[in-house]
Amino acid sequence: MRVEVRYKNQLQFQAITRGHEILSDQPLANGGDDTGMTPPEWFLASLGSCVGFYAVKYLQTRGLDAAGLSIDVSAQKTLDSPARLDDIEIRLSLPIVLSDHHQQGLRKAVDVCIIHNTLMHPPRMTTQIAHTAPEA
């Protein structure tokens, strides 16, 4: 997997992968133009979308209707150092009532989401800085 992130202008960045693009920006109060989600909002959206995928697959394979499913993901920015998100909460809402059996099954299904697992088992990360010559 690879995503390229390019600086656009002001505080805007464009993320590109497999021909898809999304824009990141900062709110007006933070000096941006508010033309896109912030990186932490992308992060929460990524988690919610991943959880949603696993929830839909669980429901569909059991003949349960996934229409109307919504996922709300919230987090708090810590005041501690280093700055990070904490107290992440994921809420799945369905217009159907699930039995206890399916509620437990759905919880197990969404807990294997790759983003969820990455957070539960932090990856190794490295940062490299390279010099690229300007184009002639």
Buried (B, 14 or more C-beta within 10 A) or exposed (E): EEEEEEEBEEBBBBBEEEEEEBEBBBEEEEEBEEEBBBEEBBBBBBBBEBBBBBBBEBBEEEEBEBEEBEBEBEBEEEEEEEEEBEEBEBEBEBEEEBEEEBEEBBEEBBEEBEBBEEBEEEEEEEEEEEEEEEEE
